[in-house]
Amino acid sequence: MAGVMDGPAGPEEPGAASGPAGAPLGQVVEALRAGRRFALFLHLSPDGDSIGSTLALGLALERLGKRTVWVGADLPGDAYRFLPGSERFRLWNEVEEDWSQYDAAVLLDCADLDRVGPARSAIERIGRVINVDHHPSNRRYGDINYIEPGAAAVGEITARLIDTLGVPLDTAMAYGLYTAILTDTGSFQYENTRPETLRLAARLLELGVEPQRVSQSVFEQRPLRVLRLLREALGTLEVGAGGRLAWMTVSRAMLDRAGAQRGDTEGFVNYPRSLAGVEVALLFLEEPDGRVRVSWRSNREVDVSQLAARFGGGGHARAAGCTLAGPLDRARVQVLQEVARYLEEQAAGTRDEGARGRAGPGGEGRL
């Protein structure tokens, strides 16, 4: 594995884009065309972008006669079982494979190699990594790294990859790509939604995607265990920093009582985010090994990727994540103190700027 180094530049496809400080898209396409066997890996607690992009690319590669396996340390949640081909996803340690026989491991929507969890050992045996992502904080751990922070979802990049590979999109691929884009744009509500995003979504609908089927499956049909877990999680909701910070906690004991899995917490952080006046929202999730996964969200003013980076994480300006050593209470205090301090400093800076703006010569207010 080449760490953060990109492989030697290959011939670029006509019109191929290039990720900042990374390989051109044509180099990714060349590697996919040249290989015969690929293992596609989900990140931990896979979301719609990770699942949908992986499914679509896996199907496209098989159209080219490649052999693929789609694996992860966590399987997609029940909400994604409607996707054509979703039964193909398998736990990495239940696959009897000689990983060294694969040409490359392909990771979509995974900013850090640690985000694959214990499946990393299989990736290390494969030895060659293709890393395609849209997180600005991506650590460029692959032999080929294509990072496009401007993409609303990796699903957008995956659609271009498939087009450049010369594979016609079918309905199954379209469902995967639409799910990827819908979930990472918050149903096209987030600021990352661009005209290109909506044009791609329209194209996917023309291929047979039924939007209500996706929305109902992903957002409106949850198992009873998820609602039981949400009930407990909402009981932990707290607010601080003058109403600008809100957070919830999901402990391992809560997961056990509800019979839930960590992937069942997807979307929980949006509840504290929805409180009026809140700028930073957090969800603290206790992992099985005692570590604490923190999901970060912001509404308008705060770049939470910079805050998450202070704890070794990263992501986007409005959505980020990090993982801390336990115990849960200590990790939560560390993060909350840092965020409260940041918000206090930000508020003080805003007050100072306002005072300077109001004060004219001699300290008199401006009309």
C-alpha positions in Angstrom: 0.0 0.0 0.0 1.4 3.4 -0.9 0.1 5.4 1.9 -0.7 8.9 0.8 1.2 8.6 -2.5 -0.7 8.5 -5.8 0.3 6.0 -8.4 2.1 7.0 -11.6 -0.2 9.1 -13.8 -1.8 7.1 -16.6 -3.5 8.3 -19.7 -6.5 10.5 -18.8 -9.9 9.8 -20.3 -11.2 12.6 -22.5 -13.0 15.1 -20.3 -11.9 13.3 -17.1 -11.8 15.4 -14.0 -9.1 15.5 -11.4 -9.4 15.6 -7.7 -7.4 18.3 -5.9 -3.9 17.0 -5.0 -4.9 13.5 -6.2 -5.0 11.3 -9.3 -7.1 12.2 -12.3 -10.4 10.3 -12.7 -8.9 8.6 -15.8 -6.3 6.9 -13.6 -9.0 5.3 -11.5 -10.8 4.2 -14.7 -7.6 2.7 -16.1 -7.0 0.7 -12.9 -10.5 -0.6 -12.9 -10.3 -1.6 -16.6 -6.9 -3.3 -16.1 -7.9 -5.5 -13.1 -10.0 -8.6 -13.0 -11.0 -9.0 -9.3 -12.0 -6.2 -7.0 -13.1 -6.2 -3.3 -15.3 -3.3 -2.5 -15.4 -2.3 1.2 -18.0 -0.4 3.1 -17.0 1.9 6.0 -18.3 1.2 9.5 -22.0 1.9 10.1 -22.4 2.4 6.3 -24.7 5.2 5.2 -26.6 5.6 2.0 -23.7 7.1 0.1 -21.3 4.3 1.0 -23.9 1.6 0.3 -25.4 3.0 -2.9 -22.1 4.0 -4.5 -20.6 0.6 -3.7 -23.5 -1.3 -5.1 -23.7 0.7 -8.3 -19.9 0.4 -9.0 -19.9 -3.3 -8.2 -22.7 -4.0 -10.6 -21.0 -1.9 -13.3 -17.7 -3.7 -12.9 -19.4 -7.0 -13.2 -21.0 -5.8 -16.5 -17.4 -5.5 -17.7 -16.7 -9.1 -16.8 -14.9 -8.4 -13.5 -15.3 -10.4 -10.4 -16.4 -8.4 -7.3 -17.2 -9.0 -3.7 -18.9 -6.3 -1.5 -17.9 -6.5 2.2 -17.6 -4.6 5.4 -17.4 -4.9 9.1 -21.0 -3.8 9.3 -23.8 -4.8 6.9 -26.2 -2.3 5.5 -29.2 -1.6 7.8 -32.7 -2.8 7.2 -33.6 0.6 5.5 -31.4 -0.4 2.5 -32.8 -3.9 1.9 -35.0 -2.5 -0.9 -32.0 -1.8 -3.1 -31.7 -4.3 -5.9 -28.6 -6.4 -5.1 -28.4 -5.5 -1.5 -28.3 -9.2 -0.5 -24.8 -9.3 -2.1 -23.2 -7.4 0.9 -21.4 -9.7 3.3 -19.4 -9.4 6.4 -15.7 -9.5 5.5 -14.8 -12.2 8.0 -17.5 -14.5 6.7 -16.1 -14.5 3.2 -13.7 -17.4 2.6 -11.4 -15.6 0.2 -7.7 -15.5 -0.6 -7.5 -11.7 -0.4 -4.1 -11.6 -2.0 -5.7 -12.7 -5.3 -7.6 -9.5 -5.6 -6.2 -6.7 -7.9 -7.3 -3.9 -5.6 -9.5 -3.0 -2.7 -11.9 -0.2 -3.7 -13.1 2.2 -1.0 -15.8 4.7 -1.7 -16.8 7.4 0.8 -14.2 6.5 3.3 -12.0 9.3 4.5 -9.7 7.3 6.8 -8.6 3.7 6.5 -9.5 3.2 10.1 -13.1 3.7 9.2 -13.3 0.2 7.8 -12.6 -1.2 11.3 -11.3 -4.8 11.5 -11.8 -5.3 7.7 -8.6 -3.4 7.4 -6.7 -6.6 7.8 -8.2 -7.9 4.5 -7.3 -4.7 2.7 -3.8 -5.0 3.9 -3.6 -8.5 2.5 -4.9 -7.2 -0.9 -2.1 -4.6 -0.8 -3.4 -2.2 -3.4 -6.1 0.4 -2.6 -8.2 2.7 -4.8 -9.6 5.5 -2.7 -12.5 7.6 -4.1 -14.1 10.1 -1.8 -15.5 13.6 -1.4 -14.4 14.4 2.2 -11.9 17.3 2.3 -10.3 15.6 5.3 -9.6 12.4 3.4 -6.1 11.1 4.4 -5.2 9.9 0.9 -4.2 6.5 2.1 -4.5 4.7 -1.2 -2.3 3.9 -4.1 -4.7 5.8 -6.2 -6.6 8.7 -4.6 -9.4 10.6 -6.3 -10.8 13.2 -3.9 -13.5 15.6 -5.1 -14.6 17.8 -2.2 -17.1 19.7 -4.4 -19.2 16.6 -5.1 -22.4 16.4 -3.1 -22.0 12.7 -2.7 -19.6 10.0 -3.8 -22.6 8.8 -5.8 -22.0 11.7 -8.1 -18.4 10.6 -8.7 -19.4 7.0 -9.1 -21.9 7.9 -11.8 -19.1 9.6 -13.8 -16.9 6.6 -13.2 -19.5 4.3 -14.6 -20.1 6.5 -17.6 -16.4 6.8 -18.3 -16.1 3.0 -18.1 -18.6 2.8 -20.9 -21.2 0.9 -18.9 -24.8 2.0 -19.5 -26.6 2.7 -16.2 -29.5 0.3 -15.5 -32.3 0.6 -12.9 -30.4 -1.3 -10.2 -27.4 1.0 -10.5 -29.7 4.0 -10.7 -31.3 3.1 -7.4 -27.9 2.8 -5.7 -26.8 6.2 -7.0 -30.0 8.0 -6.2 -29.9 6.6 -2.7 -26.4 7.8 -2.3 -27.2 11.3 -3.4 -30.6 11.6 -1.6 -29.1 10.7 1.8 -25.9 12.8 1.5 -27.9 15.9 0.5 -30.6 15.5 3.2 -33.2 14.9 0.6 -31.7 17.8 -1.5 -32.0 20.2 1.4 -28.3 20.7 2.3 -26.1 23.4 0.8 -24.1 20.8 -1.1 -27.0 20.3 -3.5 -25.9 21.8 -6.8 -27.6 22.1 -10.2 -25.5 19.1 -11.3 -26.8 17.1 -8.4 -30.4 17.7 -9.5 -29.7 17.0 -13.2 -28.2 13.6 -12.2 -31.2 12.8 -10.0 -33.5 13.6 -12.9 -31.5 11.2 -15.1 -31.8 8.5 -12.5 -35.6 8.9 -12.3 -35.7 8.6 -16.1 -34.0 5.2 -15.6 -36.8 3.9 -13.5 -36.1 5.1 -9.9 -39.3 5.7 -7.9 -38.4 8.5 -5.5 -41.2 7.7 -3.0 -39.9 4.1 -2.7 -36.5 5.3 -1.7 -37.7 8.0 0.7 -40.1 5.7 2.4 -37.6 2.9 2.8 -34.8 5.1 4.1 -36.6 7.6 6.2 -40.1 6.4 7.0 -40.0 2.7 7.7 -37.9 1.8 10.7 -37.9 -1.4 12.8 -39.4 -1.1 16.3 -36.0 -1.5 17.9 -34.9 1.8 16.2 -37.8 3.7 17.7 -37.2 2.2 21.1 -33.6 3.2 20.9 -34.6 6.7 19.7 -36.9 7.0 22.7 -34.0 6.4 25.1 -31.6 8.6 23.1 -34.1 11.5 23.2 -34.1 11.2 27.0 -30.4 12.1 27.0 -30.9 15.3 25.0 -29.2 18.3 26.6 -28.5 21.9 25.6 -25.6 24.2 26.4 -23.6 27.2 25.3 -26.6 29.5 25.6 -28.7 27.2 23.4 -26.2 27.0 20.5 -25.0 23.5 21.4 -27.1 20.4 21.8 -26.2 16.7 22.1 -27.5 13.2 22.6 -25.9 10.0 23.9 -26.3 6.4 22.9 -24.5 4.0 25.2 -23.8 0.3 24.7 -26.3 -0.5 27.4 -29.0 1.4 25.5 -28.2 -0.5 22.3 -28.4 -3.8 24.1 -31.8 -3.0 25.8 -33.3 -2.0 22.4 -31.7 -5.0 20.6 -30.2 -2.4 18.3 -27.0 -2.0 16.3 -24.8 1.0 15.9 -26.0 1.5 12.4 -29.5 2.0 13.7 -28.4 5.4 15.0 -28.2 6.9 11.5 -30.0 10.2 11.5 -30.2 10.5 15.3 -27.9 13.5 15.3 -30.5 15.5 13.3 -32.8 15.7 16.3 -30.5 18.0 18.4 -29.6 19.8 15.2 -33.3 20.6 14.6 -33.6 22.6 17.8 -34.2 26.3 17.2 -31.1 28.3 17.9 -28.7 25.3 17.8 -25.6 25.8 15.8 -23.6 22.6 16.7 -25.2 19.2 17.3 -23.5 16.1 18.5 -24.3 12.4 18.9 -22.0 10.4 21.2 -22.1 6.6 20.4 -20.4 4.1 22.6 -18.7 1.4 20.4 -18.5 -2.3 21.4 -14.8 -1.9 22.1 -15.4 1.1 24.5 -14.4 3.8 22.1 -16.7 6.7 21.4 -17.9 7.7 18.0 -18.9 11.3 17.8 -21.1 12.6 14.9 -21.0 16.3 14.3 -23.5 18.6 12.6 -23.8 22.3 12.2 -26.5 24.6 10.7 -25.0 27.7 9.3 -21.9 29.2 10.9 -19.5 26.6 12.2 -17.2 24.4 10.2 -17.5 21.2 12.3 -14.8 19.4 10.2 -12.3 21.7 11.8 -13.5 21.0 15.3 -13.6 17.2 14.6 -10.0 17.5 13.4 -8.9 18.6 16.8 -9.9 15.1 17.9 -8.3 13.3 14.9 -11.5 13.3 12.8 -12.8 15.2 9.9 -15.5 15.4 7.3 -17.4 18.3 5.8 -18.2 21.8 7.0 -21.7 20.8 8.1 -21.2 17.1 8.8 -18.2 15.4 10.4 -17.1 12.6 12.7 -14.3 11.5 15.0 -13.6 8.6 17.3 -12.1 9.0 20.8 -10.9 6.6 23.4 -13.4 5.8 26.2 -14.8 5.9 28.7 -17.9 7.5 27.4 -18.3 10.2 30.1 -14.7 11.4 29.7 -14.9 11.6 26.0 -18.1 13.5 26.1 -16.7 16.0 28.6 -13.6 16.6 26.4 -15.6 17.3 23.3 -18.3 19.4 25.0 -15.7 21.6 26.7 -13.9 22.2 23.5 -17.1 23.1 21.6 -18.4 25.3 24.3 -15.1 27.2 24.4 -15.1 27.6 20.6 -18.7 28.9 20.6 -17.9 31.3 23.4 -14.9 32.7 21.6 -16.9 32.9 18.4 -19.7 34.8 20.1 -17.1 37.2 21.8 -15.5 37.8 18.4 -18.9 38.6 16.9 -19.7 41.1 19.8 -16.3 42.8 19.3 -16.8 43.1 15.6 -20.3 44.5 16.2 -18.9 47.1 18.7 -16.3 48.2 16.2 -18.9 48.5 13.5 -21.2 50.7 15.7 -18.4 52.9 17.1 -17.4 55.9 15.0 -14.6 58.5 15.8 -14.6 59.2 19.5 -16.6 56.1 20.2 -19.8 57.6 19.0 -22.3 55.2 17.3 -22.8 55.5 13.6 -26.2 56.4 12.2 
